Every structure is written in structure tokens, then in C-alpha cells.
């Protein structure tokens, strides 16, 4: 999809044209593009949405088992940022239970850009990536150019070489989906182990050995030795990362949260296990304190359609706290431009900014809070339960990420608070009762306990003030879902990052009104909400 025909036409006139279905190509009839303005791309996306979403929904309906969506875009221009933001919001609205993954190209922070409003576009898009995407694979133009120069020995990298690097990353990351085996054959199976908290969904990638296709279609290779151990060792080298962040800076307390290595080619599982054990024993990579050194390995076949000179290649997908530097740099560049009030007239011409600039202020607030929260969340050792009756834990059975959830229930006890890195969090446990029929057609009540974590300052004080034992509450937020076993039997427990809370302060609960009674708490709270 594009708002101007130049790039799409160049693809359709190339040797790759037969790879695409003409019915799934959308170009705006106006053909004028977005003029590198986020607001223009967003407005045109909204205006033309029914036309291109007809294509998206047709493909979704034709899928045998729709797993999710992958969006490829840039956050610096007008179409990729503005129209991409609208597409992201609308996909989440129309397909709320499907995973949304993006490959987002961030602008170079080291070189000046021809797009003078780049900081504006980046900030507004980054907000949508934070709120509406389940997984964001960050690709940095500066890092791509650096790799082309240092690893591929190309003095002046062209768009052909940098695009080849991006396509290599995308191809390797989806190889287990395209050549499925017994494991890692669904998008969720790849993403979920990498994202312990919904807010920590910005991932970085590394690859080795690097190859690219030159203009005369001859293969360029900079690495010859490709044993499994050598590949896995090189993947941890920050020079192979596609993001310009200080991964191994000793002065920062940044660390890995999780790592997934996708090994393609002739890899012996025994050799993989030995290499993984040696890496863990070396303790050369810092990991979070509240979890294990989560390094996972997925084995995949090579593509039969591409000839390569190496026996084994590897892709690293990592969740690392240093990604927060990207947030900080974008906010810093935005502040410099906004302080001068430069180029705002181009945004005020569009409907979303016609009355005020609140969209800028809200986006900056969200990203400003998000940047320090990434290392803060990674530094949390373990949040204790509000009630002793829900412990101790024996083991964790399953783990999966859910996009968004709404819960209606009652508080197990009063809200408490903890201070983490000078930030106050409010915590309370919400209980919901659900009555359903089992296979024997008997009515069975199931109680679920939800650990609510309130990070937003505007909600923390209100939560501490209002939430008491028995308080009836509606919570909207993003959730990490853990099915856990307790000594008393099976129970369901969830960790939720609250975004919106409705307090039913008009309801009075007496001592006899116990939480364990046979009441469908969801139905009761929903009835009160209607009243």
C-alpha cells in the first residue's frame, strides 16, 4: 500500500513483480503522497480506509487459520508513519484478538535528514507502536548503513544493500513459520517468550554471516567460518545488531530480558546444546535479576530457493533494556524542534490538529513515561501478592500474551503501593467469579485472581484511596496471562497492566458479603455499570 505510485510501480516493473497479487496492491488514486507529514498520511488513511481494508479483510477471511498481522513501514516519512499509524489502530480495532507485529525502520540519529519534520513524525508513530502493537522489531537506518560499510565493505551503501539486510532479517525471523516443524510454527510461539510484560515489546535483531546482493547480482560474503558455536557467539556481538543502542556499555545498567536464536542450515541439536551451555557458563551477557538467563534456540531449514556459501546462519531476536535510548533520542529531538515552534503549520492544515496540538503533548507524555519504565520494569525482582492465601506457588503451567482485556470483579483486599526506581506503583488483587457448565452439564464455579499493577501516576493515588476489600471495580488494560497451581488446588492468576479503571464507589459491602459466595461477580458489576 502506498499513497504515491513511484515505489510500487518500480517493484511491479522489476523481476519480482510475479511474486505479488495485483488485487492486493493499493495505490491512492490521488497519487500525491503525504508530503512527509504524519498528519496528512493519517488523514488520507482514514479517508481511504474502506478501500484498502477491503483487501485486508478479504485476505483475512480467506486464511485457514489467521495467526496475526505483520506491518512493514518507516516511522520518519509521511505515509509509513501517518497512514501506518492509522492502519495499526484499525487492525487492532477490527481484529482485537490477533497478534500485530511490525518491522519499523527508525531514522538515523547520526546523519541529517531531508525530512525536517522527522522528529514530529517519529514521536506520533512511536505512540501508536507503544499502544497498538504487540511486538515491534526495531530496525535503525544508521545501524544498517554501518553494517553495510563494516561487514560487507561497501563504501557508499545504496538502498539495494540496506533493503537486502532488512529482507534477510524478515526472511530468517519467519523461516520457522514458512518451513514449519514440530515447534515454533506459530507467530505467538515466537513472540510470547520474548515479551514478559506487554510494555516491553520493542525487540532488536542481529544476524550472521552477512550477505547481500550487489547490483550485478553477485553474492558478497564477509564471514566464512560458520560453525554453530561461532554463529551463536557472533550473534551476541553488538556490532552485528541492527539498532544503534549502547548494548554493552559498562556504565549503564542495561541488560537482556530474553533472547531467541533462530539457527538455519545444517545444525546438529547436540552441537546447539553444547554451544548454548558454553555461552551460559561464560556469563558474558547480563540478564535481568528476577528471571533466568532466557536464551531459546529454534532450528530451521534453509530456503531451497536461495544459494548460500555458508553451512549455518543465525538470527538473534532480543529484548534488551537499552532500547529505551531510542525513545529518549526521539523525545530530545522533538523537544528541540517544538521549542522553536518550527513547521507546525503543515500539521495544523489537517483535521486532527486543526483545533489544538494536544496530540503532540499526549504523545510526548506517553513516550516520556515509557522510556524510563523499560529499565524500571526490567529491574523489578518480584512483586509480592497482596494476600497470603494465594501462595506459595508450585509451578507455572503456561504463559501467553493477550492483547487487551476488560475485567469486572471485586478487590480481595486494599490497594498497596511499592516504590521502584523512584516511581510509585499501586497494586491490588481482583477476583472474578465465572459460572459455566462442564462436560457433564454440571454448573461449576471458577474463580480467577488478577494481579492489577497501576503504573500511571494519575491512577495510582486514586487507586490507593478507593480500593478496599470487596470494592467492585472494572479494569481495562494489557495482560500477561499465567495459569498457576497452588497448594490448595488449581487456580488462575493473571498479571495486568491497568490503563483504565472504573470504581463502583456507590456499592456498599458488609462483612457477610464474602468473596467466596456463589455469585457471578462479572454479571453483578456489569449490571451496576449499566445502571
N, C-alpha and C positions, 0 to 999 in steps of 0.2 A: 504494500500500500504506500502511496506517496501522493503529495499534493502538486507535484510537478512531474512532467514526463521524462526528463532528461536521463536520470539514472535508470529507471525501469526500461526505457527504450534501448539503452546501451546493453542491458542484460538480455533483452529479447532479440537483439541483433548479434549476440555472441554465440559461441559454441555451446553454451549452457541453456539455450532457450528451450530445448526439448524437455528439460527437467521440470518445467513449470506448466501448470494447467492454466490456459488463457482465461478460463472462467473465474479463476481465483486471483486475478490481478486487478487491482483497483487504482485508477489514477483520476484525480479530480478533473472534472470537465473544464473547470476554470483554468487550471494549469498554471496559475500564478505563484504557487507555493505559499509559504508562510512568512517569507521575508526575514527569516531568522528571529522571529518574535514568538515567544511562547504563547502569548495571549491570542495571536492570530491563528496559530495551529490548533489551539484548544477550541476556539470558536468555530473554526471550519470543521473540526472533528465532530463537534456537537451538531452542527447543521447537516453534515453528510452522513451521520451515524447509521441511519436506516439503510443506506445504500451498501456500505461495506459490512455492516453487521449481518446483512442478509447472506453474505458469503461465509462469514464466520459461523453463523448458526446452521447453515446448510452442511458445512463440513462436520460440525459437532454432532448433528443429528445422524449423519452417515457413519459415524465412528462406532465400531462394535463395542468398545469399552473405553470411553473417554477418560483419560487419566488427568489431563491438565492442559495448560496453555504455555507456550514459550514465546516471549516477545523480544525481538531484537531491535534496538534503537540507540540513538545517541541522545545525550541529555543537554547538549550545548546548542544545537540549532533550533529551528522553529517547528518543523514537522515532527522530528523524533521526540522532542521534549513536549511540545504542546499537544499535538494530536496523539502522541504516545501516552501522555498522562490521561487524556480522555478515554482512550481505548482501555487502559488499565483499570480505571474506575468502573467503566461499563461492564467489562468482563467479570469483575468481582461482583457487581450487582446482579448480573444475569446468570452467572454460574457460581454461586457463593460457596459451593462445596468442592469445587475443583481447584487444584493447585495452580498457582500462577508463578512461573519462573521467568526472569528477564535476564538477557545479556545486555548490559548497559555500558556503553562506551563513554567514559568520563573525559573531559577536556584535559589537555596538557597544562600543568601548572607551571611549567618551566619556560614555555615559549609564549610570546604574544599571539593573540588570535585575531583573525579578521572579523569575528563576530563580537562586536563591542559590548553587546548585552548578554554575553555568555554567563556571567555570574547570576543575573536575574533568571535566565532560563534554567540553569543548573539547580538553583535553590528551589524553585517551584516544582521541578520534576522530582527532586530528591524527597520532597514531602510525600508525593504520591508513591514513590518506591518504598518509603517507610511505612505508609499506612495501608497500601492496597496490594502489595506483592508479598508472596510467601517466601520467595528466595530471589536474591539479586546477585548475579555473577558480575563482579566489577572488572571492567577492562579499561586500562588507562592508556591514552594515546602516547604519553611520554615514555611509559614503560615499553610499549610496543616498538616505538622508534629506537629506544636504547637496545632492545634485544636484536633488532634487525642490524644495527651497527656493530654491536659487540659479538654476537653469537653467529650471525650469518655473514658478517664482514661486507655489508652493503653500505657504501659511504653515504649515499643520499636515498634513503628508503622511499619508495613510491607507494601509492595506495594499494597497488597489486600485492606488494610484500606484506604490508600490515594486515590487509584483508585475509591473506593466506594464513597468518598466525591466528587470527580470530576464528577462521573456519576450522583450523586444526583443533583448537580448544573445544569448539562446539561439537565437532565430529567425535572427538575422544570422549567427551562427557556424556554423549548419548549412545555410545557404542554398545553398552550393555542392554539398552532398550531395543536397538535395531538388530542386534545379534543375540537374542535372549538365551539364557541358560536357566539353571535352577534358582539362581539368586539375582537380586538387583535388576529385575526385569520390569520394574515399575518406577515411575518418577518419584513416588513417595518413599520408596525404599532407599533411594539415593540421597534424598534431601533431608529426611527426618533425622537420621543420626548426626547430621552436621549442625542442627539448629536446636539447642536445648531450651532457649527462650524465643518466643515469636519475634521479639525486637532484635535479636541477634541473627538476622537473616541475610547479612551482606557478606558474601564469600569472595575469596581471591583464588587465583589459579596459577599453577606453574606447569611447565612442560619440558620434557627432554626425550630424545635429542631433537633439536630444532631443524626442520627442513622447510623449504619454501620453493615455490615455482617461479623461475625467472621469466623474463619476457620471451625468451627463445625456448621456454618450456623445458629447460634442463634443470635437473634437481641439484640443489645446493645443500650440502650437509656439513655441519661443523663438528659433530661428535661421531666417533666410530665405535668406541667401546660401549657395548650396550648389554652388559650382564644385569640381572635383576637387582643385585646389590648396588651396582654402580648407578643404575637408574633411580632407585629409591633414595640413594644418598644425594644425588644431584637435585632431586625434586625439592629437597629441603634447603637448597641454596637460594637466598633471597634474590640473587641476580637472575634467576630463572622465573621470577614472579612477574605477572602481568599487571601489577599495581605498584605505583611509586609510593610506598609507605615504609617507614623505618622498622622492619620486622625484627632485626637482630640488634637493635641499638641497646647497649648495656645501660644507658642512663634512664631508659623508660622501663616501666614495669609491665610491658605488654607481653602477652602470652598466647599460645594456641588454645582454642576451645575444643576443636575437633579437626581431624584430618581424614580425608578419603583419597587413597591412591588407586587409580584405575590403570592396571598394567595390561598392555596389549602385546600380543605376539606369543612367542614360544617360551612361556613361563612355567617352570615346574613348581607346583604348590609347596613342595618341601623346601625348595630354594627360597621361595617367598617367605615362608615361616622363619627360616633361619635369618634372612635379612631383616625381617621385622623385629626379631628378638635382639639382634645386634644393635639396631637403632635404639630400641628401648633401653637397653643396658648402658649405652653410651651417655644417656641423659643430656644430650646436646641441645635438645629443644625444650623450652619451658612450656609447661601446661598449667591449666587452671588448678587451684588448690583444692576445690571442692569436688573434683571428679577425677577419674582415671585418665591416663595418657591414651586418649581415644584415637588410635590410628587404625583405620579399617582399610582393607585391601579388596578390590574387586578385579577379577580376571576376565579379560575379554578377548575375543578373536580380532584379528586384523581384517580390514576391509579387503575383500578379494579383488576390488576394482582399482586399487592403488598400489603401485610398485614402490617398495621402500628398500633401502640398503641396510637398515638396522634390524637386528633379530628381535629386540624388545624395545618398546617405547612406553612412556608413563605420563600420566596426568595427575597432578595434585589439586584437589579442591579443599581449601582450608577455611576455617572460621577463626579469624585472628583479631584480637582487640585493637591492633594498630590501624584497622580500617577507619577508626574514629578520626584519624588525621585528615582523611578526605572531607569529612563533614566540617571540620574546623577550617580547612583551607577555603572551602566554598563560602562559608559564612563570613570569613575575613574579607574575601574579595567582594562579596555582596555589600558588606558594610562600607567599604571604600567608595564603591560606585553610588550607593544610596545616599551617603553623606553629602555628595555633591548634587544629588537630585538629577543625575545625568540620564538622558534617553528615556525618561518616564513617559513622555508624550506618546511614544509609539505604543505603549501599553494602554494608555487611557483612551485610545480610539476604539478599543474593544469593550464589549458589554460587561465582562467580568470585572473590569477596572474603571468603568465609566463613572461610578459614584464615589469610590474611595479606593485606597490602596491597602485595605485590610488583608487581602490575600497575601501580600508580601509580608506583612507583620506577623500574621498567624504562621506562615511557613517558616519564617526565621525563628520564631519561638519554639516550634516543634523540633527543628533541626538543632537549635542551640541546646535544648534539653537532651536530645538524643545523643549528641557527640560524647559528653562525659558519662552518659548512662551505660555505654557499651563496656568500657573497662570497669565501671562500678558493678554491673551485673555479673561480670566475669569474676569479680573479687568476692562475691558472696560465697561464704563457705557452706552454710546450711541454715535455712530458716526453720526455727523450731515450731512445732504445732501449738496452736492455742490451747488445745485440750489434751490432757494426758490419756484420755480414754481411747484415743485413736493411735496408740503406739504400744509396743515397738513394731517396726516394720520387719517383716521376714525377708521378702524379696520383691523385686519389681517384675511383673509378668510381661507387659507390653508397653510400648511407647510410640505415640504418633502425634503429629501436629495437626490441629484443626484450625481452620482459617478464622472463624469468628463464632461466638456463642452468646446466647441470651439465657439467663437463668433466673428463675423465680423461686425463692425459698426463704428460710429463716436462719438467723445467726445462731451458732452454737454457743457463743459467748461474746463478751465485749471485745471491741477492737483494741488492739495493742499497737505499739509502734517500735521501730528499730532505727538506729542511725547507722548508715553505711556510707562511708566516704563523705561525710558532712551532709548527706541527703537523708531526709526522714521518709520512711515508708510506713504506711498503715497496713495492718494485717488483721484479718478475721476469717473465721471458717463459716461457710454457708452450707446448710443441709437442705437437700431437696428429696421429697418422697415421691416415688412413682409406683402406681399400682397397675399391673398388667397380668395377662393370663399366660401360664406356661403351657408346655406341650400337652399336659393332662387336663387343660382347660380349667385349672385352678387359679384363683386370684392370689397373686404373690406381690408383696410389697418389697421394693428395693430402695434403700437409702444411699444417696450419693453425697459425699462430703467434698466441698470445693474450697481450696485454699485461695482466698482472694488477696492479691497484692496490689496495693494502690500506690502508684509512683507519682502521679501528677499532683503538684503542690496544692492546687485549688480543691482537690478532693480529699487530701489527707486530713486536714483539720475538721472538715465536716464529718468524715467517716469516724474519727475518734470521738466526736461529740455525740453522734446519733446512734451508732451501732451498739446495742446491748443484747443480752441473751434473749432470744425469741423475736428480735426485730425482724419484720418482714421486708425483704429487700429484693429489688430487681437489679441485676448486674449484666452489663454488656461489655465484652472485651475479647481479647485473643487468649488462646488457651493452649497449654501443654498438657496432654491427657495421659495420666499414668494409672494403670489398673494395678492395684497393690493388694497384697494379702496381709491380714493382721492375725494375731493370735486368736482372736475371737471368731475368726472365720473370714470369708471373702468380703471385701468392701471395695467400693470405687472411690478414688480420690483424684481430684484434679487441681492443678496449679493454674491460676488465671491472672492475667494482667488486666485489671479493670480499666475501662475507658469511660464508661458512663454508669452512674448508679442512681436508682430511684429509691428513696426511702419512704416507706409507708408509715409515717410518724403518727397517723391517726389511729392506728391499731393498738389496743391495749392487751398485753399478755399477762395472765395471772400465773401463780405458782403451779396450779393444777393443769395448766395448758402445756403439757410436756411435749418435747420434740419427737418423742418416740411413739406418739399416738398414731392410730391408723387414719391419717389424714393425707390427702394429696395436696402437699404444700404448694405445688405449682399451680393447681387449679384454684386454690384459695387466693393466692396472690394475684393470679390473672383476673379473677373476678373483682378483686378490690381495685385493680388497675383500671378496669372498665368503668367501675363506679366513679 
